[in-house]
């Protein structure tokens, strides 16, 4: 189940890289304008991830309990809620472009570019969120192959449409930065139609009209998990922003190295991130079927795999830190800081993986507040305070070492907490 999701996640990472590369060909101002849009678009993406987590957890539990028709009803009601919610958010977003980006510090000469991009993006962001929720329905049924395929097709369409619409190649109009937004919307809309058609064909969605009372109850059930999951996702960039400000005290070269390090971190954790998306449906289905021992074995097996896999990644980064750091920058100071990052921070990746596997498993067990507490504890009790303290006492090496310590402590507590909860569940079955 995890291998197709890895391919899908790689394609999603390429989505933003492709956009910024093509927009960068237009000049510095369009590229700067696109950079300003990332926090806003990431917030909507976090909401989409949260809705996906809630959908996957609730549907997989019903499927595991043998209630396929009820799962299809809930999935249908959930898509209706997604459309209504996104229409409201998109309308508000369109009205608030000027005040929001003004507060973010966007200068007046960048606002026409931001308007051009965000007007199209907000108008079509419903398809982004529907896409992710449809993916979660496939994952709830254990079909990660089609879920990953949707991500891949969407990314490939964006790659093809970006240059055509940005630069006006052939019969296509030259739309500049607006073309990048339109390419994304067209890619999302196409794959959303494809996904909904297949879900209807497989009877995972129902074409009949919903009953209001039942629909509202389904919305409440999904949002109970979705909202904490969305907030947890939004906390990560906030914490990284604070740590970037701490790193900035050590100079622009240190910030550049830390920025590259964050991207290396995303790639290094890719396999375990994909695992964190495929473990929850397995956990929820077995939870719904009352097979708590299978849940316990799956969770422990995933944790052991995470430690072993991320341990291998750490060894490779440790051995080739100098060579890899020079690939990213020919500035001696930047590559020096990046090399230091590579020999220290990845030592905690295995523990970091256990932390988010624990959080995703709690969401799958319909315990979203426990999952949220893990994220809060890691980021704002451990990660940010220890990172700041390490920087103050021992400079950047101290900060990097402190991040490893923060991940280790959080993983130990999360793993213990999850096992204790599973033991209590076993006693109830």
C-alpha positions as CSV (number, residue, x, y, z in Angstrom):
1,X,0.0,0.0,0.0
2,X,2.9,2.4,0.7
3,X,4.8,2.1,-2.5
4,X,2.1,3.7,-4.8
5,X,1.7,6.5,-2.2
6,X,5.5,7.2,-2.4
7,X,5.1,7.8,-6.1
8,X,2.1,10.0,-5.6
9,X,3.9,12.1,-2.9
10,X,7.0,12.6,-5.1
11,X,4.7,13.9,-7.8
12,X,3.0,16.3,-5.4
13,X,6.4,17.7,-4.3
14,X,7.2,18.2,-7.9
15,X,4.0,20.3,-8.3
16,X,5.3,23.3,-6.5
17,X,8.8,22.9,-7.8
18,X,7.5,23.0,-11.4
19,X,5.4,26.0,-10.7
20,X,8.1,28.1,-9.2
21,X,10.7,27.1,-11.8
22,X,8.5,28.2,-14.8
23,X,7.3,31.3,-13.0
24,X,10.9,32.1,-12.2
25,X,11.5,32.5,-16.0
26,X,9.2,35.5,-16.0
27,X,11.4,37.5,-13.6
28,X,12.1,38.3,-10.0
29,X,8.8,40.1,-9.3
30,X,6.4,37.2,-10.4
31,X,8.6,34.8,-8.5
32,X,8.5,36.9,-5.3
33,X,4.7,37.2,-5.7
34,X,4.4,33.4,-6.0
35,X,6.5,33.0,-2.8
36,X,4.0,35.3,-1.0
37,X,1.1,33.0,-2.0
38,X,2.7,29.8,-0.4
39,X,1.5,30.4,3.2
40,X,-2.1,31.0,2.0
41,X,-2.2,28.1,-0.4
42,X,-0.5,25.8,2.3
43,X,-3.2,26.7,4.8
44,X,-5.9,25.5,2.3
45,X,-3.8,22.4,1.6
46,X,-3.6,21.7,5.4
47,X,-7.4,21.9,5.6
48,X,-7.6,19.5,2.6
49,X,-5.2,17.1,4.4
50,X,-7.3,17.3,7.6
51,X,-10.5,16.6,5.7
52,X,-8.8,13.7,4.1
53,X,-7.6,12.3,7.5
54,X,-11.1,12.6,8.9
55,X,-12.7,10.9,5.9
56,X,-10.2,8.1,5.8
57,X,-10.5,7.3,9.5
58,X,-14.3,7.3,9.6
59,X,-14.8,5.4,6.3
60,X,-12.2,2.8,7.0
61,X,-13.7,2.0,10.4
62,X,-17.2,1.5,8.7
63,X,-15.7,-0.7,5.9
64,X,-13.9,-2.8,8.5
65,X,-17.2,-3.2,10.4
66,X,-18.8,-4.4,7.2
67,X,-21.0,-1.3,6.7
68,X,-20.1,-0.6,3.1
69,X,-23.4,1.1,2.2
70,X,-23.2,3.4,5.2
71,X,-19.6,4.2,4.3
72,X,-20.7,5.2,0.8
73,X,-23.4,7.4,2.3
74,X,-20.9,9.1,4.6
75,X,-18.4,9.6,1.7
76,X,-21.1,11.2,-0.4
77,X,-22.2,13.5,2.4
78,X,-18.6,14.4,3.1
79,X,-18.0,15.5,-0.5
80,X,-21.1,17.7,-0.3
81,X,-19.7,19.3,2.9
82,X,-16.3,19.8,1.2
83,X,-17.9,21.7,-1.8
84,X,-20.0,23.9,0.5
85,X,-17.1,24.7,2.8
86,X,-14.7,25.5,0.0
87,X,-17.3,27.8,-1.8
88,X,-17.4,29.8,1.5
89,X,-13.6,29.8,2.0
90,X,-13.0,30.7,-1.7
91,X,-15.4,33.6,-1.6
92,X,-13.9,35.0,1.5
93,X,-10.4,34.5,0.1
94,X,-11.3,36.5,-3.1
95,X,-12.6,39.4,-1.0
96,X,-9.6,39.4,1.4
97,X,-6.7,39.3,-1.1
98,X,-5.6,42.9,-0.5
99,X,-5.8,42.9,3.4
100,X,-4.3,39.5,3.8
101,X,-1.3,40.0,1.6
102,X,-0.9,43.6,2.8
103,X,-0.5,42.2,6.3
104,X,2.0,39.7,5.0
105,X,4.1,42.6,3.8
106,X,3.6,42.3,0.0
107,X,4.6,45.5,-1.7
108,X,2.2,47.5,-4.0
109,X,4.1,46.6,-7.2
110,X,3.6,42.8,-6.4
111,X,-0.1,43.0,-5.8
112,X,-1.1,42.8,-9.5
113,X,0.8,39.5,-9.8
114,X,-0.7,38.2,-6.6
115,X,-4.2,39.2,-7.7
116,X,-3.7,37.5,-11.1
117,X,-2.6,34.3,-9.4
118,X,-4.9,34.1,-6.4
119,X,-8.1,35.1,-8.2
120,X,-7.8,32.0,-10.4
121,X,-6.4,29.8,-7.6
122,X,-9.2,30.6,-5.1
123,X,-11.8,30.1,-7.9
124,X,-10.6,26.6,-8.5
125,X,-9.3,25.5,-5.1
126,X,-12.4,23.5,-4.5
127,X,-11.0,21.0,-6.9
128,X,-7.7,20.7,-5.0
129,X,-9.6,19.8,-1.8
130,X,-12.1,17.5,-3.5
131,X,-9.1,15.8,-5.1
132,X,-7.5,15.1,-1.7
133,X,-10.8,13.9,-0.1
134,X,-11.5,11.6,-3.1
135,X,-8.0,10.2,-2.6
136,X,-8.7,9.5,1.1
137,X,-11.9,7.6,0.1
138,X,-9.8,5.3,-2.1
139,X,-7.2,4.9,0.7
140,X,-10.0,4.0,3.2
141,X,-10.8,1.1,1.0
142,X,-7.2,0.1,0.8
143,X,-6.7,1.2,-2.8
144,X,-3.6,3.3,-2.6
145,X,-2.6,2.4,-6.2
146,X,-5.4,4.6,-7.7
147,X,-4.9,7.3,-5.1
148,X,-1.2,7.5,-6.0
149,X,-2.1,7.5,-9.7
150,X,-4.4,10.5,-9.3
151,X,-1.6,12.4,-7.7
152,X,0.8,11.4,-10.5
153,X,-1.6,12.3,-13.3
154,X,-2.4,15.6,-11.7
155,X,1.3,16.5,-11.4
156,X,2.0,15.5,-15.0
157,X,-0.9,17.6,-16.4
158,X,0.4,20.6,-14.4
159,X,3.9,20.0,-15.9
160,X,2.5,20.0,-19.4
161,X,0.1,22.9,-19.0
162,X,2.4,25.2,-17.1
163,X,4.7,26.2,-20.0
164,X,1.8,26.3,-22.5
165,X,-0.3,28.7,-20.4
166,X,2.5,30.8,-18.8
167,X,4.4,31.5,-22.1
168,X,1.6,31.1,-24.6
169,X,3.0,28.3,-26.7
170,X,1.1,27.4,-29.8
171,X,-2.6,28.1,-29.7
172,X,-2.6,28.8,-26.0
173,X,-2.8,32.4,-24.7
174,X,0.2,33.9,-22.8
175,X,-1.1,34.4,-19.3
176,X,2.1,34.7,-17.3
177,X,1.7,34.0,-13.6
178,X,-2.0,33.5,-14.0
179,X,-1.3,30.6,-16.3
180,X,0.5,28.8,-13.5
181,X,-2.7,29.0,-11.4
182,X,-4.9,28.0,-14.3
183,X,-2.7,25.0,-15.1
184,X,-3.1,23.8,-11.5
185,X,-6.9,24.3,-11.4
186,X,-7.3,22.4,-14.8
187,X,-5.1,19.5,-13.5
188,X,-7.1,19.3,-10.2
189,X,-10.5,19.6,-12.0
190,X,-9.7,16.8,-14.5
191,X,-8.5,14.3,-12.0
192,X,-11.4,15.1,-9.6
193,X,-13.9,14.3,-12.4
194,X,-12.0,11.1,-13.0
195,X,-12.0,10.1,-9.3
196,X,-15.7,10.9,-8.7
197,X,-16.6,8.9,-11.8
198,X,-14.7,5.8,-10.6
199,X,-16.0,6.2,-7.0
200,X,-19.6,6.2,-8.4
201,X,-18.8,3.2,-10.6
202,X,-17.4,1.2,-7.6
203,X,-20.5,2.2,-5.5
204,X,-18.2,4.1,-3.1
205,X,-20.4,7.1,-3.6
206,X,-24.2,7.2,-3.9
207,X,-26.1,9.2,-6.6
208,X,-29.3,9.7,-4.5
209,X,-30.2,12.8,-2.5
210,X,-29.0,12.9,1.2
211,X,-31.3,13.1,4.3
212,X,-30.5,16.4,6.1
213,X,-30.3,15.0,9.7
214,X,-28.1,12.1,8.7
215,X,-25.9,14.3,6.6
216,X,-25.4,16.8,9.4
217,X,-24.4,14.0,11.8
218,X,-21.9,12.7,9.2
219,X,-20.4,16.1,8.9
220,X,-20.0,16.4,12.7
221,X,-18.3,12.9,12.8
222,X,-15.8,13.8,10.1
223,X,-15.0,17.3,11.4
224,X,-14.4,15.9,14.9
225,X,-11.2,14.3,13.4
226,X,-10.6,16.6,10.5
227,X,-10.3,20.0,12.3
228,X,-7.6,18.9,14.8
229,X,-5.7,17.2,12.0
230,X,-5.8,20.3,9.9
231,X,-4.6,22.5,12.8
232,X,-1.8,20.0,13.5
233,X,-0.6,20.4,9.9
234,X,-0.7,24.2,10.2
235,X,1.5,24.1,13.3
236,X,4.5,22.7,11.4
237,X,5.2,25.7,9.2
238,X,4.6,28.0,12.1
239,X,7.3,26.2,14.2
240,X,9.7,26.1,11.3
241,X,9.2,29.8,10.8
242,X,10.2,30.5,14.4
243,X,13.3,28.2,14.1
244,X,14.2,30.0,10.8
245,X,14.2,33.3,12.8
246,X,16.5,31.6,15.3
247,X,18.9,30.4,12.6
248,X,18.9,33.9,11.1
249,X,20.9,35.1,14.1
250,X,23.8,33.1,12.6
251,X,23.7,34.8,9.2
252,X,22.2,34.5,5.7
253,X,24.5,31.5,4.9
254,X,23.1,29.6,7.9
255,X,19.5,30.4,6.8
256,X,20.3,29.2,3.2
257,X,21.8,25.9,4.6
258,X,18.8,25.4,7.0
259,X,16.4,26.0,4.1
260,X,18.1,23.3,2.0
261,X,18.2,21.0,5.1
262,X,14.4,21.3,5.4
263,X,14.0,20.1,1.8
264,X,16.5,17.3,2.4
265,X,14.4,16.3,5.5
266,X,11.2,16.1,3.4
267,X,12.9,13.8,0.9
268,X,14.6,11.7,3.6
269,X,11.3,11.1,5.4
270,X,9.4,10.4,2.1
271,X,9.0,6.6,2.7
272,X,7.8,7.0,6.3
273,X,5.5,9.9,5.3
274,X,3.9,7.6,2.7
275,X,3.6,4.9,5.4
276,X,1.9,7.4,7.7
277,X,-0.8,7.8,5.0
278,X,-1.3,4.0,4.4
279,X,-1.1,2.8,8.0
280,X,-4.3,4.7,9.2
281,X,-6.8,2.9,6.8
282,X,-5.3,-0.5,7.9
283,X,-5.6,0.6,11.6
284,X,-9.2,1.9,11.1
285,X,-10.4,-1.1,9.3
286,X,-9.0,-3.5,11.9
287,X,-10.3,-1.3,14.7
288,X,-13.8,-1.4,13.1
289,X,-13.5,-5.2,12.9
290,X,-12.4,-5.4,16.5
291,X,-8.9,-6.8,15.6
292,X,-6.9,-4.7,18.1
293,X,-4.0,-7.2,18.2
294,X,-3.5,-6.7,14.5
295,X,-3.5,-2.9,15.0
296,X,-0.9,-3.3,17.7
297,X,1.3,-5.5,15.6
298,X,1.0,-3.2,12.6
299,X,1.9,-0.1,14.6
300,X,4.9,-1.8,16.2
301,X,6.1,-3.1,12.9
302,X,5.8,0.3,11.3
303,X,7.8,1.9,14.2
304,X,10.6,-0.7,13.9
305,X,10.7,-0.2,10.1
306,X,10.9,3.6,10.6
307,X,13.9,3.3,13.0
308,X,15.7,0.9,10.6
309,X,15.0,2.8,7.4
310,X,15.7,6.2,8.8
311,X,18.9,4.8,10.5
312,X,20.1,3.8,7.0
313,X,19.3,7.2,5.6
314,X,21.2,8.8,8.5
315,X,24.3,6.6,7.9
316,X,24.3,7.6,4.2
317,X,23.9,11.3,4.9
318,X,26.6,11.1,7.6
319,X,29.1,9.4,5.2
320,X,28.5,11.7,2.2
321,X,27.6,14.9,4.0
322,X,30.5,17.0,2.5
323,X,29.9,15.8,-1.0
324,X,26.2,16.3,-0.9
325,X,26.4,19.7,0.7
326,X,28.7,20.9,-2.1
327,X,26.1,19.8,-4.7
328,X,23.7,22.3,-3.2
329,X,26.0,25.3,-2.9
330,X,29.5,26.3,-3.9
331,X,29.6,28.8,-1.1
332,X,32.0,27.4,1.5
333,X,30.1,28.7,4.5
334,X,26.7,27.5,3.3
335,X,28.0,24.0,2.4
336,X,29.8,23.9,5.8
337,X,26.6,24.6,7.7
338,X,24.7,22.2,5.6
339,X,27.3,19.5,6.1
340,X,27.0,20.0,9.9
341,X,23.2,19.7,9.6
342,X,23.5,16.4,7.7
343,X,25.8,14.8,10.3
344,X,23.5,15.8,13.3
345,X,19.8,16.4,12.5
346,X,19.1,13.2,10.5
347,X,20.0,11.2,13.6
348,X,16.5,12.1,14.9
349,X,14.6,11.3,11.7
350,X,13.7,7.8,12.9
351,X,12.2,9.2,16.1
352,X,10.4,11.9,14.2
353,X,8.9,9.2,12.0
354,X,7.6,7.3,15.1
355,X,6.0,10.6,16.3
356,X,4.0,11.2,13.1
357,X,3.1,7.5,12.8
358,X,1.8,7.6,16.3
359,X,-0.3,10.8,15.6
360,X,-1.7,9.3,12.4
361,X,-2.6,6.0,14.3
362,X,-4.4,8.0,17.0
363,X,-6.4,9.8,14.2
364,X,-7.2,6.3,12.7
365,X,-8.4,5.2,16.2
366,X,-10.8,8.3,16.3
367,X,-8.6,10.0,18.9
368,X,-7.8,13.3,17.1
369,X,-7.1,15.3,20.3
370,X,-4.5,12.8,21.4
371,X,-2.9,13.1,17.9
372,X,-3.0,16.9,18.2
373,X,-1.4,16.8,21.7
374,X,1.5,14.9,20.3
375,X,2.1,17.5,17.6
376,X,1.8,20.4,20.1
377,X,4.1,18.7,22.5
378,X,6.8,18.0,19.9
379,X,6.7,21.4,18.2
380,X,6.1,23.9,21.0
381,X,7.2,22.1,24.2
382,X,10.3,20.3,22.8
383,X,11.3,21.4,19.3
384,X,11.2,25.2,19.4
385,X,12.2,25.7,23.0
386,X,15.1,23.2,22.9
387,X,16.2,24.5,19.5
388,X,16.3,28.1,20.8
389,X,18.1,27.0,24.0
390,X,20.7,25.0,22.1
391,X,21.3,27.9,19.8
392,X,21.8,30.3,22.7
393,X,24.1,28.0,24.7
394,X,26.2,26.3,21.9
395,X,25.4,28.1,18.7
396,X,24.1,26.3,15.6
397,X,25.6,22.9,16.5
398,X,23.8,23.1,19.8
399,X,20.5,23.9,18.0
400,X,20.9,20.9,15.6
401,X,21.7,18.5,18.4
402,X,18.8,19.9,20.4
403,X,16.4,19.0,17.5
404,X,17.6,15.4,17.7
405,X,16.9,15.4,21.5
406,X,13.5,16.9,21.0
407,X,12.5,14.2,18.5
408,X,13.8,11.4,20.7
409,X,11.9,12.5,23.8
410,X,8.7,13.0,21.8
411,X,9.0,9.6,20.1
412,X,9.5,7.8,23.4
413,X,6.4,9.4,25.0
414,X,4.3,9.0,21.8
415,X,5.2,5.3,21.5
416,X,4.5,4.6,25.2
417,X,1.2,6.5,25.0
418,X,0.1,4.6,21.9
419,X,1.0,1.2,23.4
420,X,-0.8,2.0,26.7
421,X,-3.9,3.0,24.7
422,X,-3.9,-0.1,22.6
423,X,-3.6,-2.2,25.8
424,X,-6.7,-0.5,27.2
425,X,-8.5,-1.2,23.9
426,X,-7.6,-4.8,24.0
427,X,-9.1,-5.1,27.5
428,X,-12.4,-3.8,26.1
429,X,-12.7,-6.2,23.2
